[in-house]
Amino acid sequence: MPTASTGDRPSLPLTARDGSRRFRPDRWGALVTVGGAVLSLPLVAVLLRAGGESPAWESLVGNLLGGYIATTVGLVVLVVALALPLGVLPAWLVSTCDFPGRRLLSWMLVLPLALPTYVAAFVFYRLPEAAIPALVRIRTEHGADAFLTAEFALRFGLLALMLAAVLYPYLYLAARSAFSRQCRSQIESARLLGDGIAGAFFRVALPAARPALVAGGAFVAMEVANDYGAVHFFGVTTLSAGIFRTWFGSGDLVAALRLAALMMATMLVLLALERLLRGRAQYLTGSQATPPARRRLPAGKATLAVLVCLVPLAIGFLYPVGCLAHWAWLHVSAEGGFALPAGLRPVPALGLAAATTLFATVFAALVAYAARLRQTLPRRAAGGLLALGYAIPGAVVAVGVLSVTGFIDRLHLPLLPLIGGTLPALAFAYAARYFAIPLKLAEAGLEQIGRPVEEASRVLGAPPGRTFLAISLPLLRGPLIAAAILLFVDLIKELPLTLILRPAGFETLATTAFSLASEARLQACAVPSLLVIAAGVVPLFLLEKRLSPSRRHD
């Protein structure tokens, strides 16, 4: 009687009826390899072009590279350090405590994800104006060097606070999901042993949530390292800003691509570190993982909990959106209304983002499952390459896509129209750039399912494909919906890729807002900026209503 394999071993020989031996093709391995190769083509093109001649590279390495790296590392560390309390503390409070306004705050805390960092920079950059008298006093009493140091520290600190306030929802969502799924008996045991809410948080809940927090922190770090609009507006030269300065300022594309390759290597190390720190942590699933009962807070502590939740929300969403709404009102009042610029077609732009989101999410689930079947080096390497696009600036990915589409167009293949400068090329760039979001969430979701569930299906004779469709995919529904919504929101906000690769006359809300801001028409840019935010708020609200683990216990 044949026995069912508990793992994916397609390379083992099988015996046919005639006694001959045949081999089953490694379909899942081919899926990962081909898919990884296609989506990694822009990154490979960037690496190949980085090997050309660069007249400015030696001077760049000797004079500027050290400063770029130090500024980038410092900004990443500071933003992650600030985002941790802004995201983790509210997540713990809304997951384990009951206080007035908890249900409303639990979903409003994700709203900063709908705010592009370059839009927030338009608002926050005006805050240092209040410190001008103090800076003048420093200049008068301590000299120019002290003035420059204080002014840079003010800009740097304000930029870090703004980025942390806008990006903390990555940590908030990861932490809230982890806290809501932790075992009730462990939290209650800590309380019975004399720990209060704070003790149970630091001694039990926080260590158990470490894998989720590391994954959320990695997303924040990659967003900060990749940001260009906000750092450029604040005059802070990170590696990302250095790429644009070298490319457009010095006219040396090869040197800029080498900086991008350095960023890719750095982010590859970060992704490997994230996986190492996640370790072999196992999640408790099933009935024993019932979330801990929420504790009703007394009036004083309830007020403090509301303030803890309101602080990041106010900094990262309410204040900038309020300023934008005021500017938009002034603009509409002065102009007698707002007419959408020529070429702006919100419906096709949203449709393109939705189609790309659907493809990337489904394909990410397949890739994550294939890599889980067999933990081979090629499959893990393919997953790492697919996640690298998230770690480099969108403009650099655009250069890689232009190289790939230009090469294909020059082949003049029959029945294949020109693809350069088309919406499919833009969708391909979106998928290559943001594939890490659904891939990482799909991997995390598979880890929460646990291997015994899938192994039981395989022991009963189900092949990998049937196990994926019947068991893994339904259990992955929550993480995949979350990945799709986060990806859709990011595509709505995407700017550099769209600016470079869009077809002629094709405008999105993001490109319209940026174009108006580049012309110093801040009041006019407030209207499309608010539309970008509104387009992101709606799916985030649906995400909260669909995935909130606390709804069953309200």
C-alpha positions as CSV (number, residue, x, y, z in Angstrom):
1,M,0.0,0.0,0.0
2,P,1.6,3.3,-1.0
3,T,2.2,5.9,1.7
4,A,1.5,9.6,1.2
5,S,4.4,11.9,1.3
6,T,4.5,14.5,4.1
7,G,6.6,16.9,2.2
8,D,7.0,18.2,-1.3
9,R,9.5,15.7,-2.9
10,P,8.7,16.0,-6.6
11,S,12.2,14.9,-7.6
12,L,11.8,11.4,-6.3
13,P,11.3,8.8,-9.1
14,L,8.0,7.1,-9.5
15,T,7.3,3.7,-10.9
16,A,4.9,3.5,-13.9
17,R,2.7,0.4,-14.7
18,D,5.2,-0.8,-17.3
19,G,8.0,-0.8,-14.7
20,S,9.8,2.2,-16.1
21,R,10.7,5.0,-13.8
22,R,9.6,8.6,-14.4
23,F,10.1,11.8,-12.6
24,R,7.4,14.2,-11.5
25,P,8.3,17.8,-12.4
26,D,8.9,20.3,-9.5
27,R,6.0,22.5,-10.4
28,W,6.2,24.5,-7.1
29,G,9.9,25.1,-7.5
30,A,9.4,26.2,-11.1
31,L,6.7,28.6,-10.0
32,V,9.0,30.3,-7.5
33,T,12.0,30.3,-9.9
34,V,10.1,31.7,-12.9
35,G,8.1,34.2,-10.9
36,G,11.1,35.3,-9.0
37,A,13.1,35.7,-12.1
38,V,10.5,37.8,-13.9
39,L,9.8,40.1,-11.0
40,S,13.5,40.5,-10.3
41,L,14.4,41.5,-13.8
42,P,14.3,45.3,-13.0
43,L,16.7,44.7,-10.0
44,V,19.0,42.6,-12.1
45,A,19.0,45.3,-14.8
46,V,20.0,47.9,-12.1
47,L,22.9,45.7,-11.0
48,L,24.1,45.2,-14.5
49,R,24.0,48.9,-15.4
50,A,25.9,49.7,-12.1
51,G,29.0,48.0,-13.6
52,G,29.6,50.8,-16.1
53,E,32.0,53.7,-16.0
54,S,31.4,56.3,-13.4
55,P,33.6,59.4,-13.3
56,A,32.1,60.7,-10.0
57,W,32.2,57.4,-8.0
58,E,35.7,57.8,-6.4
59,S,34.9,61.4,-5.3
60,L,31.5,60.2,-4.0
61,V,33.1,57.4,-1.9
62,G,35.8,59.7,-0.5
63,N,33.7,62.7,0.4
64,L,30.0,61.9,0.7
65,L,29.2,58.2,1.0
66,G,30.1,58.0,4.8
67,G,27.8,60.9,5.5
68,Y,25.0,59.3,3.5
69,I,25.3,56.0,5.4
70,A,25.6,57.6,8.8
71,T,22.5,59.8,8.2
72,T,20.5,56.9,6.9
73,V,21.3,54.6,9.7
74,G,20.7,57.3,12.3
75,L,17.4,58.3,10.8
76,V,16.2,54.6,10.6
77,V,17.2,53.9,14.2
78,L,15.6,57.0,15.5
79,V,12.3,56.5,13.6
80,V,12.0,52.9,14.6
81,A,12.7,53.8,18.3
82,L,10.0,56.5,18.2
83,A,7.5,54.3,16.3
84,L,7.7,51.4,18.7
85,P,6.0,53.2,21.7
86,L,3.6,55.0,19.3
87,G,2.4,51.7,17.8
88,V,2.9,49.1,20.5
89,L,1.4,50.8,23.6
90,P,-1.9,51.7,21.8
91,A,-2.1,48.2,20.4
92,W,-1.8,46.7,23.9
93,L,-4.4,49.0,25.3
94,V,-7.1,48.4,22.6
95,S,-6.4,44.7,22.7
96,T,-6.5,44.0,26.5
97,C,-8.3,47.0,28.1
98,D,-11.8,48.5,27.9
99,F,-12.2,52.2,28.1
100,P,-14.5,54.9,26.5
101,G,-13.8,55.3,22.8
102,R,-11.7,52.1,22.4
103,R,-13.6,50.7,19.4
104,L,-13.4,54.0,17.5
105,L,-9.7,54.5,18.4
106,S,-8.8,50.9,17.5
107,W,-9.5,51.6,13.8
108,M,-8.6,55.3,13.7
109,L,-5.1,54.4,14.7
110,V,-4.4,52.9,11.3
111,L,-5.4,56.1,9.4
112,P,-1.9,57.6,9.2
113,L,-1.1,54.8,6.6
114,A,-3.3,56.7,4.2
115,L,-1.2,59.9,4.5
116,P,1.8,60.0,2.1
117,T,5.0,61.1,3.8
118,Y,5.7,63.8,1.2
119,V,2.2,65.3,1.9
120,A,2.9,65.3,5.6
121,A,6.2,67.0,5.0
122,F,4.4,69.9,3.3
123,V,2.7,70.5,6.7
124,F,5.4,69.7,9.2
125,Y,8.1,71.7,7.5
126,R,6.4,74.9,8.6
127,L,6.8,74.1,12.3
128,P,10.5,75.1,12.7
129,E,9.4,78.7,11.9
130,A,8.4,79.0,15.5
131,A,12.0,78.2,16.6
132,I,13.6,81.0,14.5
133,P,14.0,83.4,17.5
134,A,15.8,80.7,19.5
135,L,18.0,79.8,16.5
136,V,18.9,83.5,16.0
137,R,19.9,83.7,19.7
138,I,22.1,80.6,19.3
139,R,23.7,82.2,16.3
140,T,24.4,85.5,18.1
141,E,25.7,83.9,21.3
142,H,27.5,80.8,20.1
143,G,28.5,81.3,16.5
144,A,27.6,79.9,13.1
145,D,28.7,76.4,13.8
146,A,26.4,76.0,16.8
147,F,23.6,77.6,14.8
148,L,24.0,75.1,11.9
149,T,24.2,72.2,14.3
150,A,21.1,73.3,16.2
151,E,19.2,73.9,13.0
152,F,20.1,70.5,11.5
153,A,19.2,68.8,14.8
154,L,15.8,70.5,14.8
155,R,15.1,69.5,11.2
156,F,16.4,65.9,11.7
157,G,14.4,65.4,14.9
158,L,11.2,66.8,13.4
159,L,11.6,64.6,10.3
160,A,12.1,61.5,12.5
161,L,9.0,62.4,14.6
162,M,6.9,63.0,11.5
163,L,8.0,59.7,9.8
164,A,7.4,57.7,13.1
165,A,3.9,59.3,13.4
166,V,3.0,58.4,9.9
167,L,4.6,54.9,9.8
168,Y,3.8,53.6,13.2
169,P,0.6,51.7,12.0
170,Y,2.9,49.0,10.6
171,L,3.9,48.2,14.1
172,Y,0.5,48.9,15.5
173,L,-1.2,46.4,13.2
174,A,1.5,43.7,13.8
175,A,1.4,44.2,17.6
176,R,-2.4,44.3,17.8
177,S,-2.7,41.1,15.8
178,A,-0.1,39.4,18.1
179,F,-1.7,40.6,21.3
180,S,-5.2,39.6,20.3
181,R,-4.1,36.1,19.4
182,Q,-2.0,35.4,22.5
183,C,-3.1,32.7,24.9
184,R,-5.5,33.9,27.6
185,S,-4.1,31.5,30.2
186,Q,-0.6,32.9,30.0
187,I,-1.8,36.5,30.6
188,E,-4.1,35.5,33.4
189,S,-1.4,33.4,35.0
190,A,0.9,36.4,35.0
191,R,-1.9,38.4,36.7
192,L,-2.5,35.7,39.3
193,L,1.2,35.8,40.1
194,G,0.9,39.4,41.1
195,D,1.6,41.2,37.8
196,G,-0.6,44.1,36.8
197,I,-1.3,45.2,33.3
198,A,2.2,46.6,32.9
199,G,3.9,43.5,34.3
200,A,1.9,41.2,32.1
201,F,2.8,43.4,29.1
202,F,6.6,43.5,29.7
203,R,7.1,39.9,31.0
204,V,4.7,37.9,28.8
205,A,2.9,39.7,26.0
206,L,5.9,41.7,24.6
207,P,8.4,38.8,24.4
208,A,5.7,36.6,22.8
209,A,5.0,39.3,20.2
210,R,8.6,39.8,19.2
211,P,8.4,38.1,15.8
212,A,5.5,40.3,14.8
213,L,7.2,43.4,16.1
214,V,10.4,42.6,14.3
215,A,8.5,42.2,11.0
216,G,6.6,45.5,11.6
217,G,9.9,47.3,12.5
218,A,11.5,46.0,9.3
219,F,8.7,47.5,7.2
220,V,9.2,50.8,9.0
221,A,12.9,50.7,8.5
222,M,12.6,50.0,4.7
223,E,10.0,52.8,4.3
224,V,12.4,55.3,6.0
225,A,15.5,54.2,4.0
226,N,13.5,54.4,0.8
227,D,11.8,57.7,1.4
228,Y,12.8,60.5,-0.9
229,G,10.0,63.2,-0.9
230,A,10.1,63.9,2.8
231,V,13.8,63.8,3.3
232,H,14.3,66.0,0.3
233,F,11.8,68.6,1.6
234,F,13.6,68.7,5.0
235,G,17.1,68.9,3.4
236,V,18.3,65.7,5.1
237,T,20.6,63.7,2.7
238,T,20.1,60.0,3.1
239,L,21.2,57.3,0.7
240,S,17.9,57.7,-1.1
241,A,18.3,61.4,-1.5
242,G,21.9,60.9,-2.5
243,I,20.8,58.7,-5.3
244,F,18.7,61.4,-6.8
245,R,21.3,64.1,-6.1
246,T,24.0,62.0,-7.9
247,W,21.7,61.1,-10.8
248,F,20.1,64.5,-11.5
249,G,22.7,66.8,-9.9
250,S,25.9,65.2,-11.2
251,G,24.4,63.5,-14.2
252,D,26.1,60.2,-13.2
253,L,23.5,57.5,-13.5
254,V,26.0,54.7,-12.9
255,A,27.1,56.1,-9.6
256,A,23.5,56.5,-8.6
257,L,22.8,52.9,-9.5
258,R,25.8,51.8,-7.4
259,L,24.3,53.7,-4.4
260,A,21.1,51.8,-5.1
261,A,22.9,48.5,-5.2
262,L,24.4,49.4,-1.8
263,M,20.9,50.0,-0.5
264,M,19.8,46.7,-1.9
265,A,22.6,44.9,-0.1
266,T,21.9,46.7,3.1
267,M,18.2,45.8,3.0
268,L,19.0,42.2,2.1
269,V,21.0,42.1,5.4
270,L,18.1,43.7,7.2
271,L,15.6,41.1,5.8
272,A,18.0,38.3,6.8
273,L,18.3,39.8,10.2
274,E,14.5,40.0,10.5
275,R,14.1,36.3,9.6
276,L,16.9,35.4,12.1
277,L,15.4,37.4,14.9
278,R,12.0,35.9,14.2
279,G,13.7,32.5,14.7
280,R,11.5,29.4,15.0
281,A,8.8,31.1,17.0
282,Q,5.6,29.1,17.0
283,Y,2.1,30.5,17.4
284,L,-0.6,28.9,19.5
285,T,-3.7,28.4,17.4
286,G,-7.1,27.0,18.0
287,S,-9.4,27.3,21.0
288,Q,-6.6,27.5,23.5
289,A,-5.4,30.8,21.9
290,T,-8.5,32.7,23.0
291,P,-7.6,36.4,23.4
292,P,-7.4,37.6,27.0
293,A,-10.5,39.2,28.4
294,R,-10.3,43.0,28.3
295,R,-10.0,44.7,31.7
296,R,-12.3,47.6,32.4
297,L,-10.1,50.6,33.4
298,P,-11.1,53.0,36.1
299,A,-11.8,56.7,35.2
300,G,-8.2,58.0,35.7
301,K,-6.5,55.2,33.9
302,A,-9.1,55.2,31.1
303,T,-8.3,58.9,30.5
304,L,-4.6,58.1,30.3
305,A,-5.3,55.3,27.9
306,V,-7.3,57.6,25.6
307,L,-4.4,60.1,25.7
308,V,-1.9,57.4,24.8
309,C,-4.0,56.4,21.8
310,L,-4.7,60.0,20.8
311,V,-1.1,61.2,20.7
312,P,0.2,59.2,17.7
313,L,-3.2,59.7,15.9
314,A,-3.1,63.5,16.4
315,I,0.5,63.8,15.3
316,G,0.3,61.4,12.3
317,F,-3.1,62.2,11.0
318,L,-5.4,64.7,12.7
319,Y,-3.0,67.7,12.6
320,P,-1.7,67.3,9.0
321,V,-5.2,66.5,7.6
322,G,-6.6,69.5,9.5
323,C,-4.0,71.8,8.0
324,L,-4.7,70.4,4.5
325,A,-8.4,70.8,5.0
326,H,-7.9,74.5,5.9
327,W,-5.7,75.1,2.9
328,A,-8.2,73.4,0.6
329,W,-11.0,75.6,2.0
330,L,-8.9,78.7,1.3
331,H,-8.2,77.5,-2.2
332,V,-11.8,76.6,-3.1
333,S,-13.0,79.9,-1.6
334,A,-10.5,81.9,-3.6
335,E,-11.0,80.1,-6.9
336,G,-14.7,79.5,-6.6
337,G,-14.3,75.7,-6.9
338,F,-11.7,73.1,-7.9
339,A,-11.5,71.6,-11.4
340,L,-9.5,68.4,-11.9
341,P,-6.5,69.0,-14.1
342,A,-6.5,67.6,-17.6
343,G,-5.3,64.0,-17.8
344,L,-6.3,63.2,-14.2
345,R,-8.4,60.0,-14.5
346,P,-9.0,58.7,-10.9
347,V,-11.1,55.6,-12.0
348,P,-8.4,54.1,-14.4
349,A,-5.7,54.8,-11.9
350,L,-7.6,53.1,-9.1
351,G,-8.4,50.2,-11.4
352,L,-4.8,49.8,-12.3
353,A,-3.9,49.7,-8.5
354,A,-6.7,47.2,-7.8
355,A,-5.6,44.8,-10.7
356,T,-2.0,44.9,-9.6
357,T,-3.0,44.3,-6.0
358,L,-5.0,41.2,-6.9
359,F,-2.3,39.7,-9.0
360,A,0.5,40.4,-6.5
361,T,-1.5,39.1,-3.5
362,V,-2.4,35.8,-5.1
363,F,1.0,35.2,-6.5
364,A,2.6,36.1,-3.1
365,A,0.5,33.4,-1.4
366,L,1.7,30.8,-4.0
367,V,5.3,31.8,-3.6
368,A,5.2,31.7,0.2
369,Y,3.5,28.3,0.2
370,A,6.0,26.9,-2.3
371,A,8.9,28.1,-0.2
372,R,7.3,26.6,2.9
373,L,6.9,23.2,1.2
374,R,10.7,22.8,0.8
375,Q,13.1,25.1,2.6
376,T,15.7,24.9,-0.1
377,L,18.3,27.5,-0.7
378,P,17.0,28.4,-4.3
379,R,13.5,29.0,-3.0
380,R,14.6,31.1,0.0
381,A,16.9,33.1,-2.3
382,A,14.0,33.7,-4.7
383,G,11.9,34.9,-1.9
384,G,14.6,37.3,-0.7
385,L,15.1,38.7,-4.3
386,L,11.3,39.3,-4.6
387,A,11.4,41.3,-1.4
388,L,14.3,43.5,-2.4
389,G,12.2,45.8,-4.6
390,Y,10.7,47.3,-1.5
391,A,14.1,48.3,-0.3
392,I,15.2,50.6,-3.1
393,P,13.8,53.9,-4.3
394,G,10.9,53.8,-6.8
395,A,12.9,55.8,-9.3
396,V,15.7,53.2,-9.4
397,V,13.1,50.5,-10.0
398,A,11.7,52.6,-12.8
399,V,15.2,52.7,-14.4
400,G,15.3,48.9,-14.3
401,V,11.8,48.6,-15.8
402,L,12.8,51.0,-18.6
403,S,15.8,48.8,-19.3
404,V,13.8,45.6,-19.4
405,T,10.9,47.0,-21.5
406,G,13.4,48.8,-23.9
407,F,15.2,45.5,-24.4
408,I,12.0,43.6,-25.2
409,D,10.7,46.4,-27.5
410,R,14.0,46.3,-29.5
411,L,13.5,42.6,-30.2
412,H,10.4,43.4,-32.3
413,L,8.7,40.1,-31.2
414,P,5.7,39.1,-33.4
415,L,2.3,39.6,-32.0
416,L,3.8,41.6,-29.1
417,P,3.1,45.4,-29.2
418,L,5.4,47.9,-27.7
419,I,5.1,47.8,-23.9
420,G,7.4,50.7,-22.9
421,G,5.4,53.7,-21.6
422,T,2.2,51.7,-21.2
423,L,-0.1,50.8,-18.2
424,P,1.1,47.1,-18.2
425,A,4.7,48.3,-17.8
426,L,3.6,50.5,-14.9
427,A,1.7,47.6,-13.3
428,F,4.8,45.4,-13.7
429,A,6.8,48.1,-11.9
430,Y,4.3,48.3,-9.1
431,A,4.4,44.5,-8.6
432,A,8.2,44.4,-8.6
433,R,8.4,47.4,-6.2
434,Y,5.8,46.3,-3.6
435,F,5.8,42.5,-3.8
436,A,7.4,42.3,-0.4
437,I,4.2,43.5,1.4
438,P,1.9,40.5,0.4
439,L,4.9,38.1,0.5
440,K,5.9,38.9,4.1
441,L,2.3,38.9,5.4
442,A,1.7,35.6,3.6
443,E,4.8,34.1,5.2
444,A,3.7,35.3,8.6
445,G,0.2,33.9,8.1
446,L,1.6,30.5,7.1
447,E,3.7,30.5,10.3
448,Q,0.6,31.2,12.4
449,I,-1.3,28.3,10.7
450,G,1.3,25.8,11.9
451,R,2.7,22.8,10.0
452,P,0.7,20.0,11.7
453,V,-2.5,21.2,10.0
454,E,-0.9,20.9,6.5
455,E,1.0,17.7,7.3
456,A,-2.2,16.0,8.4
457,S,-3.7,16.8,5.0
458,R,-0.6,15.4,3.2
459,V,-0.6,12.3,5.3
460,L,-4.2,11.7,4.2
461,G,-3.0,11.7,0.6
462,A,-3.9,15.2,-0.5
463,P,-1.3,16.7,-3.0
464,P,0.3,20.1,-2.3
465,G,-2.0,22.0,-4.6
466,R,-5.2,20.6,-3.1
467,T,-3.8,21.2,0.4
468,F,-3.1,24.8,-0.5
469,L,-6.6,25.4,-2.0
470,A,-8.6,23.5,0.7
471,I,-6.7,24.4,3.9
472,S,-3.9,26.9,3.6
473,L,-5.6,29.5,1.4
474,P,-8.8,29.7,3.5
475,L,-6.8,30.1,6.7
476,L,-4.7,32.7,4.9
477,R,-7.8,34.8,4.1
478,G,-7.2,37.3,6.9
479,P,-3.5,38.0,6.3
480,L,-4.1,38.2,2.5
481,I,-6.9,40.7,2.8
482,A,-4.7,42.8,5.1
483,A,-1.9,42.5,2.6
484,A,-4.1,43.5,-0.3
485,I,-5.5,46.6,1.4
486,L,-2.0,47.7,2.6
487,L,-0.7,47.2,-0.9
488,F,-3.6,49.1,-2.5
489,V,-3.1,52.0,-0.2
490,D,0.7,52.1,-1.0
491,L,-0.1,52.0,-4.8
492,I,-2.4,54.9,-4.5
493,K,0.3,57.0,-2.8
494,E,3.1,55.9,-5.1
495,L,4.8,58.8,-6.8
496,P,8.3,58.2,-8.3
497,L,7.4,55.1,-10.3
498,T,4.2,56.8,-11.7
499,L,6.0,60.0,-12.6
500,I,8.6,58.2,-14.7
501,L,6.7,55.3,-16.2
502,R,3.2,56.7,-16.7
503,P,1.8,56.9,-20.3
504,A,1.7,60.4,-21.8
505,G,-1.2,62.4,-20.4
506,F,-1.9,59.9,-17.6
507,E,-2.2,61.6,-14.2
508,T,-3.0,60.2,-10.8
509,L,-4.0,61.9,-7.6
510,A,-0.5,61.6,-6.3
511,T,1.2,63.0,-9.4
512,T,-1.3,65.9,-9.5
513,A,-0.6,66.8,-5.8
514,F,3.1,66.6,-6.3
515,S,3.0,68.8,-9.4
516,L,1.0,71.5,-7.7
517,A,3.3,71.4,-4.7
518,S,6.4,71.7,-7.0
519,E,4.9,74.9,-8.3
520,A,4.7,76.2,-4.7
521,R,0.8,76.0,-4.9
522,L,0.4,74.4,-1.5
523,Q,-3.2,75.5,-1.1
524,A,-4.1,74.0,-4.5
525,C,-2.2,70.8,-3.8
526,A,-4.3,70.3,-0.6
527,V,-7.3,69.2,-2.6
528,P,-5.8,66.2,-4.5
529,S,-3.8,65.4,-1.4
530,L,-7.0,65.1,0.6
531,L,-8.4,62.9,-2.2
532,V,-5.4,60.6,-2.0
533,I,-5.9,60.4,1.8
534,A,-9.7,59.7,1.3
535,A,-8.9,56.9,-1.2
536,G,-6.7,55.3,1.4
537,V,-9.0,55.8,4.4
538,V,-11.9,53.8,2.9
539,P,-10.0,50.5,2.4
540,L,-8.3,51.0,5.8
541,F,-11.7,51.3,7.4
542,L,-12.8,48.1,5.6
543,L,-9.6,46.4,6.8
544,E,-10.5,47.2,10.4
545,K,-14.1,46.1,10.1
546,R,-13.1,42.8,8.4
547,L,-10.1,41.8,10.5
548,S,-10.6,43.3,13.9
549,P,-10.1,40.3,16.2
550,S,-11.9,42.1,19.0
551,R,-15.3,42.3,17.3
552,R,-16.3,38.9,18.5
553,H,-15.8,39.9,22.1
554,D,-17.5,43.4,22.0
